[in-house]
Structure formats: C-alpha cells, structure tokens
Amino acid sequence: MRLAEVRFSIVIVHRNGEQMLLKALAALMQAVSDVDEIVVVDNGSTDASVQAVRAGFPSVTLIENGCNNGFARACNQGVAVSHGDYILFLNNDAFLPGDALDRFEQDFETYPNAALIGGQLVGEAGQPQRSAGVAPTVLSELGLFRRRQPVVVDADQSVEVETLVGACMAFRRAAASAGLLDEDFFFYFEETEWCVRLRRRGWLVMLDPRVRVTHLKGASTRAVRRDAQIEMFRSRLLYYWKTMAWPLALFLSVWRVIRLLANTVSYCLLGVLSLGLIARVRIRLMVYLSQLAWLLAGCPPHWGLPDKCRGQP
C-alpha cells in the first residue's frame, strides 16, 4: 500500500484486557478496507495482549511502551506513525459497526470545517450512553447553572456539539494545525480540552448518531477505580488552568478543594452512623480520602493510575 492511499488510521490505546482487545479488533476488521490501517499502542500491559495481537492480527502496527504512557501521549504516538487523511481514536472497549468509517468519511466531505466527529455510544443492550456534551463553565462547575443539551439518538444527520466523549472520535489530520491531544493530561478531560481548543480555532466538533458504537463503559478502569479518581481530580484542576483565565481557574481550584473536604467529612459521618455497613458509602469515602491524601502529599505525579512512564504527570 502506498502511504498516499491510506484513508483512515485507527488508533487504539490499550493496557491489559487481552480478550476485550481481541474482540474490538475482530469487530474493527469488519469495518476497515484495504485503504485503512490499524495502530495499537500498548501502555505496558502485564498480560498476553501484545503477543495475542502479534499472533492474531499481524497487519496491525504495534507500539510497545513498556510502561503506562497515559491516554493523550499514547494517542499522539499512534498519530505520529500513522498515514491516513483521517484518524479514528477508538477505545479498547469499543466495538465499531461495519459502516462507521464510510459514514465518517462522508461526514468529513459534507462538513469541510469539521475537525472531530464522534459516534453515538451504546451499551451492550443498545441503550444510549452519553456521547457528547457541553464544555464545563464556572457556573456549571459550581452547580449553580447546569447547561443542558439533548443527546441525539435517532436523528438521521450529524449535529454540531461542544464536546465529545473520547471512546470513538474521528479526526481530520488537516486540523492538526490546532494541535493534538494535550499530553499534560494523563487520563480524563484530554478530549474535553481538545474540543474546546479546536472550536476556539474555528473548527467544528460534531456527532453522527447514525454511527452506533457499542461501548463497555468503564471497563478499562474498573479494576483501578480509586486510582482513576485521583487522575480525574488532577485532570479537572488542569482543565481549569488550560481553558480559563487564571483568576477563574484559581477560584474553581480552591472551590474543588473545599468541596472535597466537605464530602470527606460528610462521608466519614455517614460511615460512622451506618457502622460501615453500606458499601456505596465505604467506596465513596475511600475515593475522597485518596484524593485528599494526594493533595496533602503535595500532588505527587506518580500517584494515580499504576506503572506510569518517567516524566508523566
């Protein structure tokens, strides 16, 4: 294949979960053609994922990091070795329908100013999941005014949105002039910041509800939920500083810390009153205590998801 002939480069970031990845790749093989390529970026899997991809899918380009390089940096690694006019970022727990790439290509041709186009995420039983939303603002983060935007499920055309959920995002390579995913984010909020940045540079972010992507939501972080919540807290604060004027970013950061303290105290009291018998209360308390410990320890960069590569936040 000549490099100029590559249409879509599908980039999958993966860490553990061999069987889930193999199922996602099997579904993907039904959607790609001979003008598409697949890149798997492995973030230090400790199972047999790498060997299984090599054995079962020899045409896949495989990048082995040997450690956890984070989502944004791993995605950008995939882009760096890819050749397609379009790049599809796909979670390792997302299963692409057979017509997805053709529909995305039609969308990019129909909307020349579209930089990112997402698909409608659905659960295993077909129930719609949140696939797009609105960018967080000061008021929405304070809980004073929650902006609402209906999720389009049955529409027969693409619609403009503010942000996408990053499980399935098609990207126009020509929009890379506005930058790729920000590697300061390790996990969470990287796609939200990217959508905000692209829209500020004049590009469109869109959702095509006709592309229904089965997504096993949360499967990749379920086993490390507490560590993932530290990443969530870190990335939320970083999002403020990346997208807002510094007085607003400082105000919201302080607000988040105060809110964390209040939640920790509240759930400590609930835990005592319930004698620790309510599992939901115990889980939430441990999440808040972990985030608080991270703050009190000086926000150490190595806390959060395990096996981070050197230099990662």
C-alpha positions in Angstrom: 0.0 0.0 0.0 1.4 3.4 -0.9 1.2 5.9 2.0 -0.9 8.3 0.0 -3.6 5.7 -0.3 -4.3 5.4 3.4 -7.8 6.7 4.2 -8.3 6.1 8.0 -5.7 5.3 10.6 -7.4 3.7 13.6 -5.5 4.3 16.8 -6.3 2.1 19.9 -4.6 2.8 23.2 -4.6 -0.4 25.3 -3.5 -1.6 28.7 -4.4 -5.1 29.8 -7.7 -6.9 29.0 -6.4 -9.2 26.2 -9.8 -10.7 25.4 -11.6 -7.4 25.2 -8.9 -6.0 22.8 -9.1 -9.1 20.6 -12.9 -8.7 20.3 -12.6 -5.0 19.5 -10.0 -5.8 16.8 -12.2 -8.5 15.4 -15.1 -6.1 15.1 -12.8 -3.5 13.6 -11.7 -5.9 10.9 -15.3 -5.9 9.6 -15.2 -2.1 9.2 -11.8 -1.5 7.6 -10.9 -1.8 4.0 -7.5 -2.1 2.2 -7.1 1.7 2.3 -7.2 1.8 6.1 -4.6 0.9 8.8 -4.8 0.0 12.5 -2.3 1.1 15.1 -2.4 -0.4 18.7 -0.4 1.5 21.3 0.2 -0.8 24.3 0.7 1.1 27.6 2.7 -1.6 29.4 0.2 -4.5 29.5 1.2 -7.2 32.0 -1.0 -9.9 30.4 -0.5 -11.5 27.0 -2.1 -8.7 25.0 1.0 -7.9 22.9 1.6 -11.5 22.0 -2.1 -12.1 21.1 -2.2 -9.1 18.8 1.0 -10.2 17.0 -0.3 -13.7 16.6 -3.9 -12.9 15.7 -3.6 -9.6 13.8 -0.2 -9.4 12.1 -1.2 -6.5 9.9 -1.7 -4.2 12.9 1.1 -1.8 13.7 2.0 -2.3 17.3 3.8 0.2 19.6 5.0 -1.2 22.9 5.6 1.4 25.5 6.6 -1.0 28.3 5.0 1.4 30.8 1.8 3.5 31.2 2.3 6.5 28.9 -1.2 7.9 29.5 -4.0 8.3 27.1 -3.2 11.6 25.4 0.5 10.8 24.8 -0.2 7.3 23.6 -2.8 8.6 21.1 -0.2 11.1 19.8 2.3 8.3 19.4 -0.2 6.5 17.2 -0.8 9.6 15.1 3.0 10.0 14.7 3.3 6.6 12.9 0.0 6.8 11.0 -0.5 7.9 7.4 -4.3 8.3 7.0 -6.0 11.5 6.0 -8.3 10.8 8.9 -7.5 9.3 12.3 -10.0 7.4 14.4 -9.3 7.2 18.1 -11.1 4.1 19.5 -11.2 2.8 23.0 -10.1 -0.8 23.5 -13.6 -1.5 25.0 -15.5 0.0 22.0 -16.8 -2.0 19.0 -17.1 -0.3 15.7 -20.0 -1.1 13.3 -19.2 -2.1 9.8 -20.3 1.1 8.1 -18.7 3.5 10.6 -15.6 4.6 8.5 -17.7 5.2 5.4 -20.1 7.3 7.3 -17.3 9.3 9.0 -15.7 9.9 5.6 -19.0 11.2 4.2 -19.3 13.5 7.1 -15.9 15.0 6.6 -16.6 15.6 3.0 -20.0 17.1 3.8 -18.6 19.3 6.6 -15.2 20.6 5.5 -14.8 22.6 8.7 -15.3 19.6 10.9 -12.2 18.6 12.9 -13.7 15.9 15.2 -16.7 13.7 14.6 -17.9 11.2 17.2 -20.3 8.3 17.1 -23.3 7.5 19.3 -22.1 5.2 22.1 -24.5 2.5 23.2 -24.3 -0.3 25.8 -24.4 -4.0 25.2 -28.2 -4.0 25.2 -28.3 -1.0 22.8 -29.1 1.6 25.5 -27.7 5.0 24.5 -24.8 6.4 26.5 -23.7 10.0 26.9 -21.6 10.6 23.7 -21.4 14.4 23.6 -22.0 17.3 25.9 -21.2 20.9 26.8 -17.9 22.3 27.9 -17.7 22.9 31.7 -18.0 26.5 32.8 -17.6 28.3 36.1 -21.3 28.2 36.8 -21.7 24.6 35.8 -18.7 23.5 38.0 -20.3 25.4 40.9 -23.5 23.5 40.4 -25.4 26.8 40.1 -26.4 26.5 36.5 -26.2 23.3 34.6 -26.4 23.8 30.9 -28.4 21.1 29.2 -28.0 19.7 25.7 -30.2 16.9 24.4 -28.4 13.8 23.3 -29.4 13.0 19.7 -30.0 9.3 19.2 -32.4 8.7 16.3 -31.6 11.7 14.1 -30.5 10.9 10.5 -27.8 13.5 10.2 -24.8 14.8 12.1 -25.2 17.6 14.6 -22.7 20.2 16.0 -21.8 19.7 19.7 -19.4 21.3 22.1 -17.6 18.3 23.4 -17.3 14.5 22.7 -16.7 11.5 24.9 -13.4 10.2 23.7 -14.3 6.5 23.3 -14.8 7.0 19.5 -13.5 10.2 17.8 -12.7 10.6 14.1 -10.2 13.4 13.5 -9.3 15.3 10.3 -5.5 15.3 10.0 -5.5 18.8 8.4 -6.9 20.1 11.8 -3.6 19.2 13.5 -2.6 22.8 13.0 -4.6 23.4 16.1 -2.6 20.8 18.0 -3.2 17.2 19.0 -4.3 15.9 22.4 -2.5 17.8 25.3 0.0 15.5 26.8 -0.2 17.3 30.2 -3.4 15.3 30.8 -2.7 11.7 31.8 -6.2 10.4 31.8 -9.6 12.2 31.7 -10.5 15.7 30.3 -8.0 15.5 27.5 -10.7 15.2 24.8 -12.8 17.9 26.5 -9.9 20.4 26.4 -9.1 19.3 22.8 -12.7 20.0 21.7 -12.7 23.4 23.4 -9.3 24.3 21.8 -10.4 23.2 18.3 -13.7 25.1 18.5 -11.8 28.2 19.6 -9.6 27.9 16.5 -12.7 27.8 14.2 -13.2 24.1 13.7 -16.4 22.2 14.2 -16.9 19.3 16.6 -19.8 17.0 15.6 -21.7 13.9 16.5 -23.1 11.4 14.0 -25.9 9.5 15.8 -26.1 7.0 12.9 -22.7 5.5 13.8 -23.7 3.4 16.8 -20.7 2.2 18.7 -21.0 -0.5 21.4 -19.1 0.7 24.4 -18.4 -1.3 27.6 -18.3 1.9 29.6 -15.6 2.0 32.3 -14.3 -1.5 31.6 -10.7 -0.2 31.2 -10.6 1.4 34.7 -13.0 -0.7 36.8 -10.2 -2.6 38.5 -8.3 0.6 39.5 -11.3 2.8 40.3 -9.7 4.6 43.3 -6.5 5.4 41.4 -8.6 6.6 38.4 -10.4 9.1 40.6 -7.2 10.7 41.6 -6.5 11.2 37.9 -10.0 12.6 37.5 -9.4 15.2 40.2 -6.0 16.1 38.9 -7.3 16.5 35.3 -10.2 18.5 36.3 -8.0 21.1 38.0 -5.7 21.1 35.0 -8.6 21.7 32.7 -9.5 24.8 34.6 -5.9 26.2 34.1 -5.8 25.2 30.5 -9.1 26.8 29.4 -9.9 29.6 31.8 -8.4 32.9 32.9 -6.2 32.4 35.9 -8.4 34.1 38.4 -11.3 31.8 37.5 -9.0 28.8 37.4 -7.7 29.6 40.9 -11.2 30.2 42.2 -12.5 26.9 40.9 -9.4 25.0 42.2 -10.0 26.4 45.7 -13.7 25.6 45.4 -12.9 22.0 44.4 -10.6 21.5 47.4 -13.2 22.9 49.8 -15.9 20.7 48.2 -13.5 17.7 48.6 -13.0 18.4 52.3 -16.8 18.8 52.8 -17.5 15.5 51.1 -14.8 13.7 53.1 -16.3 14.9 56.4 -19.8 14.1 55.3 -19.0 10.5 54.2 -16.9 10.0 57.4 -20.1 10.8 59.4 -22.2 8.6 57.2 -19.7 5.8 57.6 -19.8 6.1 61.4 -23.6 6.3 61.5 -24.0 3.3 59.2 -21.3 1.3 61.1 -19.5 0.9 57.8 -22.2 -1.5 56.5 -23.2 0.4 53.4 -20.8 -0.5 50.5 -21.6 2.6 48.5 -20.6 4.9 51.4 -17.4 3.0 52.0 -16.4 3.2 48.4 -17.1 6.9 48.1 -15.3 7.6 51.4 -12.2 5.8 50.2 -12.2 7.8 46.9 -12.4 11.1 48.8 -9.7 10.0 51.3 -7.4 9.0 48.4 -7.9 12.4 46.7 -7.4 14.3 49.9 -4.2 12.3 50.7 -2.9 13.1 47.2 -3.4 16.8 47.9 -1.9 16.7 51.4 1.1 14.8 50.0 1.8 17.7 47.6 0.1 16.3 44.5 2.9 13.7 43.7 2.9 13.0 40.0 3.4 9.2 40.4 0.1 8.8 42.3 -2.9 7.7 40.4 -3.0 5.0 37.7 -0.2 2.5 38.0 3.1 2.0 36.2 3.5 5.5 34.8 6.4 6.2 32.4 9.0 8.6 33.6 8.1 12.2 33.1 4.4 11.6 33.2 2.1 13.8 35.3 
